[in-house]
């Protein structure tokens, strides 16, 4: 599987998780919900965004390596 395909899969999975979280928040509205969102969901989104930058760098590096080896 290519770097770009893995990136697309990660984006898709993160969007699906965010959609499911939105549905969960409709019925879970208390302090623990807010705590969970701040502690886990916001951190997850931040980590995924950072991972996207690294994946882009890896994709460029892999492309350069392939080009250099041809």
N, C-alpha and C positions, 0 to 999 in steps of 0.2 A: 504494500500500500504506500502511496506517495505521501510526501510531507503535506502537500496541498489537500489531499483526500483526508488525512488525519485532522488537519485544521478544520475542514468543513464538517467533519464528524463531531469535533469538539464544540464547534459553534452550534450545530444542530442540537446536540445533547444539552448544552447550556440553555438554549432557548426553550426546550421542552421542560427542563427543570424549572425555569422561571415561570412558565405557564402553569405548571402543576402547583408551584408555590402560590401563585396568585389565586388559584382555586381554593387552596388550603386556607389562605388568609381570609377568605369570605366567611368561613365558619369558625375560625380560631382568632378571636380578638381579645387578647388580654396582654398582660405585661410579659408573660413568657413568650408569646408570639413575637413581640417587638424585640425581646432579648435574643431570640433565636435568629431573627432576621439580621440584626446588627452583628451578632457573633459569627454566624455561619454564612448566610446568603450574601451579605455585602462583601464579606471576605472572599467568598468563592468567586463572585463576579470580578473583583479586583485581581485575583490570582489568574483567572482565565484571560483577562485583558493583558496581563503581563506575559502570559504564556503565548498569546497571539503574536506579540512582538518578537519573542524568541523563535517561534515557529517561522515567522517571515524571514528572520535572519538565517535560520537553518536552510530554508528553501533556497535562498540566494546562494548560500555556500554550496549546497548540493548541486545546484545548477552550474556554478563555476567549476566545481570538481569534474562534473561530467564533461563540460566544455573543454577543460584542460586535458582530459584523458582521451579525447577524440583526435 
